[in-house]
Amino acid sequence: DMVLVMTVNPGFGGQSYIQTMEPKIREVRNMIRDAGLDDAVNVEVDGGISNKTIAGAAKAGANVLIAGSALFKEPKGLKHAVSELRAAATAAFVG
């Protein structure tokens, strides 16, 4: 099971991450935890996810991140984008 929190206004790609959604991510994660479902329900965040926004989303409680433009609009190419996102995710989730 999963709860999706949009961190952009729905409709089209390439929008900037709305940082003010982080309290909502935190609230959803806390509701899941309070219900004793922390291991059963993922918190997915979609919108503006990049190597610069992963840490905030993860710290707020997201454990599934959707990246589109950060991958496909990276001037240095897809391989570089994947490497950057992996590094940011590893730092955010593993430490």
C-alpha positions in Angstrom: 0.0 0.0 0.0 1.1 3.5 -0.7 0.1 7.2 0.0 1.1 9.6 -2.8 2.0 13.2 -1.8 2.3 15.6 -4.7 5.0 18.2 -4.3 4.1 20.1 -7.4 0.7 21.3 -8.8 -0.6 18.3 -10.8 -0.7 18.7 -14.6 2.7 18.9 -16.2 6.3 18.0 -15.7 9.3 20.2 -15.0 7.8 22.1 -12.1 9.8 23.1 -9.0 9.5 21.2 -5.8 7.1 22.8 -3.3 9.1 22.6 -0.1 6.0 23.7 2.0 4.6 20.2 1.3 7.2 18.7 3.6 4.9 19.1 6.7 2.2 17.2 4.9 4.7 14.4 4.1 5.6 14.3 7.8 1.9 14.3 8.8 1.1 11.4 6.5 4.2 9.4 7.8 3.1 10.1 11.4 -0.5 8.9 10.7 0.9 5.7 9.2 3.3 5.2 12.1 0.5 5.9 14.7 -1.7 3.3 13.0 1.1 0.7 13.4 1.5 0.4 9.6 5.0 1.8 9.2 6.3 -1.4 7.6 3.3 -1.9 5.4 2.6 1.5 3.9 5.0 3.6 1.7 5.0 7.3 1.4 5.6 8.2 -2.2 6.6 11.8 -3.2 6.2 12.9 -6.8 7.1 16.3 -8.2 10.3 18.3 -8.5 12.4 15.5 -7.1 16.1 16.1 -7.8 19.4 15.6 -6.0 18.7 18.9 -4.2 15.3 17.9 -2.9 15.7 14.3 -2.0 17.0 15.0 1.5 14.1 17.2 2.5 11.5 14.7 1.2 13.3 11.8 2.9 13.7 13.6 6.2 10.0 14.4 6.1 9.2 10.7 5.8 9.1 9.8 2.2 10.5 6.4 1.3 9.6 6.3 -2.4 10.6 9.1 -4.7 9.6 9.8 -8.3 12.0 11.7 -10.5 11.2 12.7 -14.1 12.7 15.9 -15.2 15.8 15.4 -13.1 16.5 12.3 -15.2 15.4 13.2 -18.6 16.3 16.9 -18.7 19.8 16.6 -17.3 22.2 18.3 -19.8 25.0 15.8 -18.9 22.8 12.9 -19.8 20.8 10.1 -18.1 23.8 8.2 -16.7 25.0 11.3 -14.9 21.5 12.1 -13.6 21.1 8.6 -12.2 24.5 8.7 -10.5 23.6 12.1 -8.9 20.2 10.9 -7.7 21.6 7.7 -6.3 24.3 9.6 -4.4 21.7 12.0 -3.0 19.3 9.1 -2.1 22.1 7.1 -0.4 23.1 10.1 1.6 19.5 10.8 2.6 18.4 7.2 3.4 21.6 5.5 4.5 23.6 8.4 5.9 
